[in-house]
């Protein structure tokens, strides 16, 4: 099982590459966000993806976004998914993935 820090790092990279955070006028449906996460994970070669509920738990810890329910369903206020053409998605896999090393 992955540690909480591994899940947080994975979601942080996803958010940095595929989302914009911070504008309270933005809103993204949870279903759309999870579908985008799965698409991103496939493009990155990640085999063990987070469940929808695990992704929701990690997102709940991110500053600048809040879970919010509108008439159109549940989603995230302050977050929008960036549209990327398929060619750019394939380039994401080639980007270096930042990592943090803690003390020994």
Residue, then its C-alpha position, 0 to 999 in steps of 0.5 A: x500500500x502506498x504511504x499518504x505522502x506518496x498519494x499526496x505527491x502523486x496528486x500534487x504532480x497531477x494538479x500542477x500538470x493538469x489543473x489551475x487552482x485558486x480562482x474561487x469562480x472555477x468549479x469542476x465536477x468530481x466525476x470530470x476531475x477523476x476521469x482527467x486524473x485517470x487519463x493523466x495517470x495512464x499518460x504518465x504510466x502509473x499503474x496503481x491509481x488512486x480510488x475516487x475516494x482516496x483522491x477526494x481525501x487528498x484533495x480535501x487537504x489542498x489549499x485554494x480548493x473546497x468541496x462544494x455541491x451545486x445543483x449540477x452535482x458535487x465538485x471542487x470550487x477553486x479548481x479547473x481542469x486544463x484542456x490539453x491536446x493528446x500530443x501534449x499529454x504524451x509529452x507530460x510523460x517525458x517531464x522530470x518528476x520532482x521528488x523530495x528526499x527527507x533526512x535519513 
